[in-house]
């Protein structure tokens, strides 16, 4: 078996962390807005939600479509519903 060099191990480590989503909050879950409230807010704004989940780093994350029918992946702070990171496929 081939051994990895230190530079290769560092590159692999940083590549994995670059793909990870953001950390949205450290606030206690009792202070988070409900998932249903955020979903309704987004639907009212014209989003189509295909998947909604809670990430390991305390974000609400959606996969779906925005008002212009573009595919989106958005991470939200669950305390105030603000978008923390948005990825749009044109």
N, C-alpha and C positions, 0 to 999 in steps of 0.2 A: 504494500500500500504506500502511496506517495504521501509524504508529509507536506503540510502547508507551511509556507514561510511566514514570518511575522507581518510583512507588508500585505500578504494575501489575507491573513486573518483580520487585520485592521480594515481592509477594504470590504470584506464580507460583513463585518460588524456594522460599519457605517451604512452600507447599502441596505441592510435590513431595517435600521432605524429610520432611514429616509422614507421608507414606504409606510411606516406606521402613521396613524392618524394623530391629530393634535390632542392635547389634554385640555379639556374645556373648563373644568371647575374642580375645586377641592371641597366645595360646600356640601354639607350633609344632605342626603337625599330627601329629607323631610322638607327642605326648602325648594326643591325642584318643582317646576310647573308640571302638570300631569301630561302624560303622553297624548291623551285625547285632546287636551287643550291646544298643544302645539300642532297636532295633525289638523285640527279644525282651522286654526289660524292660517296654516299653509294652504289648505284647500280654498279658503276664502280669498287668498291672494292669487289663486289660479294654478297652483301646483297640483300635479297628479302624482301621488305617492304610490310607488310599487313595492317598496320595502322600507320598514322603519325599525331601527334597533337601537339599543343602548350599547355603547362601546366599552371596552375595558378601561378607557381613559376618561370616563365620566362625560361622555357626549351623547346627545341624541343624533343619530345619523339617518339620513334618508337617501334613497335611490328612487329616481322618478324623472319627471319632466316639468320644466318651468312653463311660464306663460307663453313663450315663443316655441313650445314643443321641442326644446332642446333637452337632451338627456343630462341630468345633473346628479351629483353626489355632494351632499352638503352636511357638514358637522355643525351642530347647534349647541350653545351653552344652555343646559337644561334649566338653569335658574331663571334666566330672563328671555330665552328664546332667540338670542342674537346669533347670527351665522358667524362661525369662527373660521371655517375654511369651506370654500366652494370650488368644485371642479365641474366645468361645463364642456360637454362634447358638442362641437359645432357640426 
